[in-house]
Amino acid sequence: MPRPGKPFSLSDIKKRATFWFDTETTGVNSETCAMIQFGGLIEIGGRVKDKINIKMRPFFGAEIRTKALTINKTTRDQIENYPPWEEGFEKLEKTLGKHVDMYDPTDKLVIAGYNVDFDINFLRKYFDYYHGDKTNMKFISYFGSWFFWPSIDVKNEVAKQVQAGYLRLKNYKLSTICGHYGVKLDAHDALNDIKATRELYHVLMDKNRKTATLYHESNWKE
């Protein structure tokens, strides 16, 4: 990372690391419901360097909402035959460890997604589940061991287009936004969703740069 006050160099830009991720869950309450799929892309310097697609069995006693399974296109029998969630979580941490020094506070991933606080809440809970009662483990990691606190939510880029008056839709679900901008999406698969989210982000960033340029040019003329 550059020293405070020092401009970013090209080498700094190439090191920028983003963790694009999405989840499929058994409901909307992160306190009682479980993740059943975790899809992620690790992007470094603008290129995807690693991919994660983990299906996991709900933890014992998890709330399982029939409506959620319908949306996810899964059944109770299917998810009960997924690998244990602990196995999936260990796979996730192993992948993160290839790209992040968990002991270095300057070496973390910036999380990105669509309505990403929903997914972050579930992920934080799983760190608590896995490490909370394992004081005899060789190491204990926390959410902050791998991720910076600030995150990128693509819905904020959508909001800029709405604010500028360029976008009016019946709703602002990921599938609706992707359809509007021509981004291909087979919805409600975590990996498919996050691939589409990343593509959508770049489409919106381009449009918002042009919008900002027009805004500043019009103000300058006034």
Summary of the structure (lengths in Angstrom):
residues: 222
radius of gyration: 19.3
end to end distance: 39.9
largest distance: 66.7
contacts: 631
relative contact order: 0.14
helix: 45%
strand: 19%
